[in-house]
Amino acid sequence: MADPTLMPASDWKSQLAGLQMPAEPSAWPPSPVAAFLALTLMVLVCALIWWALRRWQASLWRREALAELQRIRAANNDPVQLSRLLRRVARYRHSARDAALGDADFAQFLARSSGQRVPLELAQDLASCAHRPQVMLDERHTQAAAIWIRSC
């Protein structure tokens, strides 16, 4: 074959016309780094899903208690039902000993465990409403109960 620098341009084109390009590189199997990154991403996604489900499940009691509070509010703020709800939440979230406290101690517990966001006089009304069903509960009482449930 002759020296390529001395060949005319038309001969170069004729020689290149018969060449075939190599095949495109395959995406599979991935490199070890790509496989490691994909596996890490899958583990992170699974951990995020697990964390979100645990968080959702952990706050299920709170959503149920707030829904029951809405039902009590719709049923003319029945004081006995409200007291039962608060004591049930106290038993579930804190301890049976806290739920079994007397009215004055339970009122202190409500005010203390809410981070002082529930005023003591409202807490006293909420704590003793089961024993005094003639007490009329207004919107302030149900709002205080909702604040306490959310703060647990």
C-alpha positions in Angstrom: 0.0 0.0 0.0 1.2 3.5 -0.8 2.0 6.2 1.7 -1.3 7.7 2.8 0.1 11.2 2.7 0.6 10.8 -1.1 -2.8 9.4 -1.9 -5.4 11.6 -3.5 -8.4 12.7 -1.5 -10.8 10.5 -3.4 -8.9 7.3 -2.4 -9.3 8.3 1.3 -13.0 8.4 0.9 -13.2 5.1 -0.8 -11.1 3.5 1.9 -13.3 5.0 4.7 -16.6 4.0 3.1 -16.1 0.3 3.9 -15.3 0.8 7.6 -17.9 0.0 10.2 -18.3 1.9 13.4 -18.1 -0.1 16.6 -21.3 -1.0 18.4 -22.6 1.5 21.0 -21.5 0.5 24.5 -24.1 -1.5 26.5 -25.8 0.0 29.6 -25.8 -3.5 31.1 -24.1 -4.8 33.1 -23.4 -1.6 35.1 -20.1 -0.7 36.5 -19.5 -1.6 40.1 -19.8 2.0 41.1 -23.1 2.4 39.4 -24.4 -0.8 41.0 -23.3 0.4 44.4 -25.0 3.8 43.9 -28.2 2.1 42.8 -28.2 -0.2 45.8 -27.5 2.7 48.1 -30.3 4.7 46.6 -32.7 1.8 47.0 -31.7 1.4 50.7 -32.2 5.1 51.3 -35.7 5.1 49.7 -36.7 2.0 51.7 -35.4 3.7 54.9 -37.3 6.8 54.1 -40.5 4.9 53.5 -40.1 2.9 56.7 -39.5 6.2 58.7 -42.5 7.8 57.2 -44.8 4.8 58.0 -43.5 4.7 61.5 -44.1 8.4 62.0 -47.6 8.1 60.5 -48.4 5.1 62.7 -47.0 6.7 65.8 -49.3 9.7 65.5 -52.4 7.6 64.7 -53.7 7.8 68.2 -53.5 11.7 68.1 -55.5 11.8 64.9 -58.1 9.5 66.3 -58.3 11.5 69.6 -58.7 14.8 67.7 -61.4 13.2 65.5 -63.3 12.0 68.6 -62.9 15.5 70.0 -64.6 16.8 66.8 -67.4 14.4 67.3 -67.8 15.5 70.9 -67.8 19.1 69.8 -70.5 18.3 67.3 -72.6 16.5 70.0 -72.9 19.7 72.1 -69.7 19.3 74.1 -70.8 16.5 76.3 -68.6 17.0 79.4 -68.5 13.3 80.4 -67.3 12.2 77.0 -64.7 14.9 77.0 -63.4 13.9 80.4 -63.3 10.2 79.3 -61.4 11.2 76.2 -58.8 13.2 78.1 -58.2 10.5 80.6 -57.9 7.9 77.9 -55.3 10.0 76.1 -53.5 10.5 79.4 -53.5 6.7 80.0 -52.3 5.9 76.5 -49.7 8.6 76.2 -48.5 9.0 79.8 -49.5 6.3 82.3 -52.5 4.8 84.0 -51.4 6.5 87.2 -51.8 9.9 85.6 -55.2 9.0 84.2 -56.4 7.9 87.6 -55.5 11.1 89.4 -58.1 13.1 91.3 -59.7 16.1 89.7 -57.3 18.7 91.2 -54.2 16.6 90.5 -55.4 15.8 87.0 -56.0 19.5 86.3 -52.4 20.2 87.5 -51.2 17.3 85.2 -53.1 18.8 82.2 -51.6 22.3 82.8 -48.1 20.9 83.4 -48.0 18.4 80.6 -49.2 20.8 78.0 -46.2 23.1 78.6 -48.4 25.6 80.3 -50.3 26.2 77.1 -53.6 25.2 78.8 -54.5 27.7 81.6 -55.1 26.1 85.0 -58.7 27.3 85.3 -59.6 25.6 82.0 -57.7 22.5 83.0 -59.6 22.4 86.3 -62.9 22.6 84.4 -61.8 19.9 82.0 -60.6 17.6 84.8 -63.8 17.9 86.9 -66.4 17.9 84.1 -67.1 14.2 84.4 -68.2 14.7 88.0 -70.1 17.9 87.2 -72.0 17.1 84.0 -74.1 20.3 84.5 -71.0 22.3 83.6 -71.4 23.8 80.2 -68.3 23.5 78.1 -67.7 26.2 75.5 -65.3 26.6 72.6 -62.4 27.6 74.9 -62.6 24.2 76.7 -62.6 22.2 73.5 -59.7 24.3 72.1 -57.8 23.7 75.4 -58.4 20.0 75.0 -57.2 20.0 71.4 -54.1 21.9 72.5 -53.4 19.4 75.2 -53.9 16.4 72.9 -51.6 17.9 70.2 -48.9 18.7 72.8 -48.8 15.1 74.1 
